Structure formats: structure tokens, C-alpha cells
Amino acid sequence: MSAAIGVDTVEALVRRQLATALGGRRGMAEAAIPGVVFTVVWLTTKELQWALVGSLVVAGLALLARVVQRSSTQYVLNAVFGIGIGWVFVRWAQSSGGSEADQALAFFLPGILISLGYTVVLGFTCLIGWPMLGFMLGSVTGDPTAWHDDPQIVRLCSRLTWVMLLPGAIGVLLQGPVWLLGHSGRLDPDQAVVLILVLRTGLGWALRIGSWSVMVWLLARNATPLEASATDDAEPAEPAEAD
């Protein structure tokens, strides 16, 4: 990880690279706001098509702003992709004869499945000693695996990755059963939709804020010095004295 050798602590290194990898406040807002718009419109109007159109309009405006500013569109496109996948599931529910409430319930199924996959993958990378956050850092430093040479960076990335997956894992544990109950008819689909919306937009944000706060606390400790590379530590051998 030659590009980062000059940084004095592992935490400072990760803090700097994490901001780039996650896209900062704007990137996170662009990824979240379309879903918030869908939630608000659906709760206030119960018109699924309006909710879908509203979320797409917001995402489209954000995308247009990025294009005009010639900046990264990655996070907006992620939101558009999520809406598109949700729309596919809505059409699937519609073709199966589901009501608008059933279709709204279907809209949230991809998010639950993605969170489940995200949780499993992140947990697995920690268990095998190659935490996902390390690859995120490697992607912005230009070397996807060099970070693994420093065990201190690996340990810190593992801690941060475990913290990162907690909101998604808790979301799946809470939203999954509600979705299954609504889908099976044991819970009214309208009630299931409202519960999922509350869990996703209310508790979900609280969990994310808590997760980010813990990550910030870990990164603010600045107590783990970077290990110098063998080349940097090696001192030139003293010339042998002549007899």
C-alpha cells in the first residue's frame, strides 16, 4: 500500500479512504432520498404509481445535477437500479393478480433480499480474514489487496465491516418476518407495508446513524500506528572496516 505509507495511523488512513469509498454525505443522501420519497408518497396517497414516479423523478434530478457538474453518478445510479428492481417485482405481483398493497409489499422484497445477501457476504469476508472494507479501501488506493499485508489494517477493517453489516442484518431479522406474514395472508398486506416502511425509514436510519457513529468512534481513536514496510525499516549496512 505504497500510496498510504506516509499516513501516521491506521485509523487516519481508513478514515480518509472510507470517505472516498462511501461517497460522502451527498453520495449517501442520493442513494437514500428516492426511497424516502417513495415511502412518503405511498403513506400519504396509497397510490403506488405516484410513489414510483416520484422516486424516479427525484433520482432523475439528482442524476441530471451530477451530469451537469461532471461528477460521479455512481450513487444516483445505485438508487435508480434499486427502484428498477422494485418495479420488476411490482409488475410480477401485478401479473399474479395482487392488489396495490400486495404490489407495494413486493416493491420492498428486493431490498430485504439484497440486505440478506449483503449481510452474509460481509460476514463471510470477515470470517475468512479478508474483510470487505479492505477491498473498498484497495479500490480507491489502486491496489485491491496490498492492505492485507498489514495485520493492523486487517483487524481494523474487520471491526468496521462487522459494524457495517449490523444495520442490514437487524433490518432483515425485523422486516423479513413481517414481509412473510403479509405475503402469506396472516397479516394484512397494508399493515405489513406500513410496518416495513416504519422499520426501514425510522429504525433503519437510527441503526445506520448508530453504525456510522461507532465507525467514527473507532476511527477517532488514532491509537494504532502503521507498521513500516520492510524496505523502509531496513537500514543500510555499515561498510566493513579495512584491516
C-alpha positions in Angstrom: 0.0 0.0 0.0 2.7 2.4 -1.0 0.3 5.3 -1.6 -0.6 5.4 2.1 2.7 4.6 3.8 3.1 8.3 4.8 0.0 8.3 6.9 0.8 8.1 10.6 -2.0 5.8 11.9 -4.2 3.1 10.5 -7.3 4.9 11.6 -6.3 8.1 9.8 -5.7 6.0 6.6 -9.1 4.3 6.8 -11.0 7.5 7.7 -9.6 9.2 4.6 -10.3 6.3 2.3 -13.7 5.5 3.8 -15.0 8.9 2.9 -14.0 8.4 -0.7 -15.3 4.9 -0.9 -18.7 5.7 0.5 -19.2 8.9 -1.5 -19.5 11.3 1.4 -22.8 12.8 2.7 -24.0 13.7 -0.8 -23.5 10.1 -2.1 -25.3 8.6 0.8 -28.2 11.1 0.5 -28.5 10.4 -3.2 -28.8 6.7 -2.5 -31.4 7.1 0.2 -33.7 10.0 -0.7 -35.6 8.2 -3.6 -36.6 5.5 -1.2 -37.7 8.1 1.4 -39.8 9.8 -1.3 -41.4 6.5 -2.3 -42.3 5.9 1.4 -43.8 9.4 2.0 -45.9 9.3 -1.2 -47.2 5.8 -0.6 -48.1 6.5 3.0 -49.9 9.8 2.2 -51.7 8.8 -1.1 -51.7 5.0 -1.2 -51.0 5.4 -5.0 -48.2 3.1 -5.9 -47.7 4.5 -9.4 -47.3 8.0 -7.9 -44.8 6.7 -5.4 -42.7 5.0 -8.1 -42.8 8.1 -10.4 -42.0 10.4 -7.5 -38.9 8.4 -6.5 -37.8 8.2 -10.1 -38.2 12.0 -10.6 -36.1 12.7 -7.5 -33.4 10.3 -8.7 -33.5 11.7 -12.2 -33.0 15.3 -10.9 -30.0 14.1 -8.8 -28.6 12.3 -11.8 -29.0 15.4 -14.0 -27.2 17.6 -11.4 -24.3 15.1 -11.4 -24.1 15.1 -15.2 -24.1 18.9 -15.4 -21.4 19.1 -12.7 -19.5 16.2 -14.4 -19.1 14.4 -11.1 -19.6 10.7 -10.2 -23.1 9.3 -10.9 -22.5 6.0 -9.1 -24.7 6.6 -6.1 -27.6 8.0 -8.0 -27.4 5.1 -10.4 -27.5 2.7 -7.4 -30.8 4.3 -6.3 -32.2 4.1 -9.9 -31.2 0.5 -10.0 -33.0 -0.2 -6.7 -36.1 1.4 -8.0 -35.9 -0.5 -11.3 -35.6 -3.9 -9.5 -38.5 -2.9 -7.2 -40.6 -2.1 -10.3 -39.9 -5.5 -11.8 -41.1 -7.2 -8.6 -44.2 -4.9 -8.6 -45.0 -6.0 -12.2 -44.5 -9.6 -11.1 -47.1 -9.1 -8.2 -49.4 -7.3 -10.6 -49.3 -10.1 -13.2 -50.1 -12.6 -10.4 -53.3 -10.7 -9.6 -52.0 -9.0 -6.4 -53.7 -5.8 -5.1 -51.9 -2.5 -4.9 -51.0 -3.3 -1.3 -49.6 -6.7 -2.4 -47.6 -4.8 -5.1 -46.2 -2.3 -2.6 -45.2 -5.2 -0.5 -43.5 -6.8 -3.5 -41.6 -3.5 -4.0 -39.7 -4.0 -0.8 -38.8 -7.6 -1.3 -35.6 -6.9 -3.3 -34.4 -4.6 -0.6 -34.8 -7.4 2.0 -33.1 -10.0 -0.2 -30.2 -7.6 -1.0 -29.7 -6.8 2.7 -29.7 -10.5 3.4 -27.1 -11.2 0.7 -25.1 -8.2 1.8 -25.0 -9.4 5.4 -24.0 -12.9 4.5 -21.2 -11.8 2.2 -19.8 -9.2 4.6 -19.9 -11.6 7.5 -18.2 -14.3 5.4 -15.4 -12.0 4.3 -14.6 -11.2 8.0 -14.7 -14.9 8.9 -12.1 -15.8 6.3 -9.8 -12.8 7.2 -10.5 -10.7 4.1 -13.0 -8.1 5.3 -14.9 -6.3 2.6 -14.0 -2.9 3.8 -10.4 -3.7 2.9 -11.3 -4.2 -0.7 -13.2 -0.9 -0.6 -10.1 0.8 0.5 -8.0 -1.0 -2.0 -10.3 0.2 -4.8 -9.5 3.8 -4.0 -5.8 3.3 -3.4 -5.3 1.5 -6.7 -4.2 -1.9 -5.2 -7.1 -4.1 -4.2 -5.1 -6.5 -2.0 -2.0 -4.6 -0.7 -3.9 -3.6 2.5 -3.9 -7.3 3.6 -0.1 -7.2 4.1 -0.6 -5.1 7.3 -2.3 -7.2 10.0 -3.3 -4.0 11.9 -5.3 -2.7 8.9 -6.9 -6.1 8.5 -8.0 -6.1 12.2 -9.4 -2.6 11.9 -11.2 -3.4 8.6 -12.7 -6.5 10.2 -14.1 -4.5 13.1 -15.5 -1.8 10.7 -17.0 -4.4 8.4 -18.8 -6.1 11.3 -20.2 -2.8 12.3 -21.2 -2.0 8.7 -23.3 -5.2 8.4 -25.3 -4.8 11.6 -28.0 -2.4 10.2 -28.7 -4.7 7.3 -28.7 -7.8 9.5 -31.1 -6.3 12.0 -33.3 -5.0 9.2 -33.6 -8.5 7.7 -34.4 -10.0 11.0 -37.2 -7.5 11.6 -38.5 -6.9 8.1 -38.3 -10.4 6.8 -40.9 -12.0 9.1 -43.2 -9.0 8.6 -43.0 -9.5 4.8 -43.6 -13.2 5.1 -46.6 -12.7 7.3 -48.1 -10.2 4.9 -47.4 -12.3 1.9 -48.9 -15.4 3.4 -52.1 -13.5 4.5 -51.5 -13.9 8.2 -51.0 -10.2 8.4 -53.0 -7.7 6.4 -50.7 -6.5 3.4 -51.5 -2.8 4.2 -50.3 -3.3 7.8 -47.3 -5.2 6.6 -46.3 -2.4 4.2 -46.7 0.2 6.9 -44.6 -1.8 9.3 -41.9 -2.4 6.8 -41.9 1.3 5.9 -41.6 2.3 9.6 -38.8 -0.2 10.1 -36.9 0.8 7.0 -37.2 4.6 7.3 -37.4 5.0 11.0 -35.4 2.3 12.8 -33.3 1.8 9.7 -32.0 5.3 9.8 -31.4 5.1 13.5 -29.4 1.9 13.0 -27.4 3.5 10.2 -26.6 6.6 12.3 -25.6 4.3 15.2 -23.4 2.2 12.9 -21.7 5.3 11.5 -21.2 6.7 15.0 -19.5 3.5 16.1 -17.3 3.6 13.0 -16.4 7.2 13.6 -15.5 6.3 17.2 -13.3 3.5 16.1 -11.6 5.8 13.5 -11.2 8.6 16.0 -9.1 6.6 18.5 -5.9 7.1 16.4 -4.1 4.6 18.6 -2.8 2.1 16.1 0.5 3.1 14.4 1.1 1.9 10.9 3.7 -0.8 10.6 6.6 0.5 8.4 7.4 -1.7 5.4 10.5 -3.9 5.5 12.2 -1.7 2.9 11.6 1.5 4.9 12.8 -0.1 8.1 15.9 -1.7 6.7 19.0 0.4 7.5 22.0 0.3 5.1 24.7 -2.0 6.4 27.8 -0.2 7.7 30.9 -0.6 5.5 33.4 -3.1 6.8 36.5 -1.5 8.3 39.7 -2.1 6.5 42.3 -4.1 8.2 
